[in-house]
Amino acid sequence: MVITEESYTSVASFLDRDPLPVWKPNNETEYTFSGRRVKRGLYRASGKRYINSDVNGSLNRIRKVAPNAFGPEGVEDGKAVLAPMARPCSADSRSPAKTSKRNL
């Protein structure tokens, strides 16, 4: 399991391979992305291509951790994990919650 930050993963287009910058509090750079969310659950990439918003964000999170996961040296060669999993977090501390094996 790899824990990573998720900045810009929902606004960047996975289909267009938009860059995935890391958010920094004092950075005033305004980034432009090639697509946008058109309604709840639907993201439109360039060229009027559509992808589910949750899928777009999830694939971009994988790209943050493994930038080459979807390239020729990634999934095709079996070097990337194909089943990302969520880890529950405690609402109070924002740290990973303790779970039993039964809950996983």
Secondary structure, 3 states (H helix, E strand, C coil): CCCCCCCCCCCCCCCCCCCCCCCCCCCCCCCCCCCEEEECCEEEEHHHEEEEHHHHHHHHHHHHHCCCCCCCCCHHHCCCCCCCCCCCECCCCCCECCCCHHHC
